[in-house]
Amino acid sequence: QEEDLDLLAALAVPIAAAVENDRLLREQASWAAAAEIQRSLLPRSRPEIPGYTFWEFYRTAQDVGGDLYDYVLVEDPDARTDAPVRWCVSLGDVAGHGMPAAILMAGACPEVRLLARAGAPPDEVLTFVNKSCCDSGVVNRFITMLLAEVDPAAHLLTLASAGHPAPLVRRADGRVEPLECPGGGPPLGVDRDASYSPSRFQLEPGEVVVFYSDGLVDAVDEFGGLLGAERLRDALARTTGGAEEVGEGILRAFSRHLKDRSPLDDVTIVCFGRNPNDP
């Protein structure tokens, strides 16, 4: 009857709203769980090395993201008992962001951590994880990554790169230079037979190394302009002090550029280096 149709039409709207609300709540719960899992993959503390400082900034464009960084204490079982403590610093960036990128990074991060902790050199870690990414069957997704081993006894930085933008170093006199890695290879998951060769750099007192994901330099202001690598280097050149001062200086430039806008991509920054007064 006509009355039945009117009743059905009247009920359809609140029923549809209730179903949609239930779907959104379930989806929100899934994102919250994924975000909690991703946070568990992040380091809980910074390395404690006399004469060195570490600083980081991590912000996802959505609830979860495709960026991750890590600090890994090397526990090489074959090393001498009196061998100096070494740390690995990594920063990875999956192409894209959101849930698919987070899942891919969640698979790669534990492998990097396990191999680095066991004392594998950075280039060997990238070679192994690259094969694993290629064998995973995930298509149209890849990971750029920087992996560095810090030897504070020799003040030596061993760096390997998988298609990631070269890190920057702020010298004690304010000069800013890229740490190029000529032996770097393609992003992880692109070519199963790719090889990665390390580069080594000496760290002097007052020098700070900056790892960053491309979400930093690709940040868009209200006029559609990018922050860009040149502005990042200019901001870095104006900083003084150690890793924390350098990182905060970069954040100020980033915030001024965005103003009240939210970044369109995940942003991760890791700064580390020797204190200016380190003997």
Secondary structure in CASP SS format (residue, H / E / C, confidence):
PFRMAT SS
TARGET T0000
AUTHOR 0000-0000-0000
METHOD secondary structure of the structure
MODEL  1
Q C 1.00
E H 1.00
E H 1.00
D H 1.00
L H 1.00
D H 1.00
L H 1.00
L H 1.00
A H 1.00
A H 1.00
L H 1.00
A H 1.00
V H 1.00
P H 1.00
I H 1.00
A H 1.00
A H 1.00
A H 1.00
V H 1.00
E H 1.00
N H 1.00
D H 1.00
R H 1.00
L H 1.00
L H 1.00
R H 1.00
E H 1.00
Q H 1.00
A H 1.00
S H 1.00
W H 1.00
A H 1.00
A H 1.00
A H 1.00
A H 1.00
E H 1.00
I H 1.00
Q H 1.00
R H 1.00
S H 1.00
L C 1.00
L C 1.00
P C 1.00
R C 1.00
S C 1.00
R C 1.00
P C 1.00
E C 1.00
I C 1.00
P C 1.00
G C 1.00
Y E 1.00
T E 1.00
F E 1.00
W E 1.00
E E 1.00
F E 1.00
Y E 1.00
R E 1.00
T C 1.00
A C 1.00
Q C 1.00
D C 1.00
V C 1.00
G C 1.00
G C 1.00
D E 1.00
L E 1.00
Y E 1.00
D E 1.00
Y E 1.00
V E 1.00
L E 1.00
V C 1.00
E C 1.00
D C 1.00
P C 1.00
D C 1.00
A C 1.00
R C 1.00
T C 1.00
D C 1.00
A C 1.00
P C 1.00
V C 1.00
R C 1.00
W E 1.00
C E 1.00
V E 1.00
S E 1.00
L E 1.00
G E 1.00
D E 1.00
V E 1.00
A C 1.00
G C 1.00
H C 1.00
G C 1.00
M H 1.00
P H 1.00
A H 1.00
A H 1.00
I H 1.00
L H 1.00
M H 1.00
A H 1.00
G H 1.00
A H 1.00
C H 1.00
P H 1.00
E H 1.00
V H 1.00
R H 1.00
L H 1.00
L H 1.00
A H 1.00
R H 1.00
A C 1.00
G C 1.00
A C 1.00
P C 1.00
P H 1.00
D H 1.00
E H 1.00
V H 1.00
L H 1.00
T H 1.00
F H 1.00
V H 1.00
N H 1.00
K H 1.00
S H 1.00
C H 1.00
C H 1.00
D H 1.00
S C 1.00
G C 1.00
V C 1.00
V C 1.00
N C 1.00
R C 1.00
F C 1.00
I E 1.00
T E 1.00
M E 1.00
L E 1.00
L E 1.00
A E 1.00
E E 1.00
V E 1.00
D E 1.00
P C 1.00
A C 1.00
A C 1.00
H C 1.00
L E 1.00
L E 1.00
T E 1.00
L E 1.00
A E 1.00
S E 1.00
A E 1.00
G C 1.00
H C 1.00
P C 1.00
A C 1.00
P C 1.00
L E 1.00
V E 1.00
R E 1.00
R C 1.00
A C 1.00
D C 1.00
G C 1.00
R C 1.00
V E 1.00
E E 1.00
P E 1.00
L C 1.00
E C 1.00
C C 1.00
P C 1.00
G C 1.00
G C 1.00
G E 1.00
P C 1.00
P C 1.00
L E 1.00
G C 1.00
V C 1.00
D C 1.00
R C 1.00
D C 1.00
A C 1.00
S C 1.00
Y C 1.00
S C 1.00
P C 1.00
S E 1.00
R E 1.00
F E 1.00
Q E 1.00
L C 1.00
E C 1.00
P C 1.00
G C 1.00
E C 1.00
V E 1.00
V E 1.00
V E 1.00
F E 1.00
Y E 1.00
S C 1.00
D H 1.00
G H 1.00
L H 1.00
V H 1.00
D C 1.00
A C 1.00
V E 1.00
D C 1.00
E C 1.00
F C 1.00
G C 1.00
G C 1.00
L E 1.00
L C 1.00
G H 1.00
A H 1.00
E H 1.00
R H 1.00
L H 1.00
R H 1.00
D H 1.00
A H 1.00
L H 1.00
A H 1.00
R C 1.00
T C 1.00
T C 1.00
G C 1.00
G C 1.00
A H 1.00
E H 1.00
E H 1.00
V H 1.00
G H 1.00
E H 1.00
G H 1.00
I H 1.00
L H 1.00
R H 1.00
A H 1.00
F H 1.00
S H 1.00
R H 1.00
H H 1.00
L H 1.00
K C 1.00
D C 1.00
R C 1.00
S C 1.00
P C 1.00
L C 1.00
D C 1.00
D C 1.00
V E 1.00
T E 1.00
I E 1.00
V E 1.00
C E 1.00
F E 1.00
G E 1.00
R E 1.00
N C 1.00
P C 1.00
N C 1.00
D C 1.00
P C 1.00
END
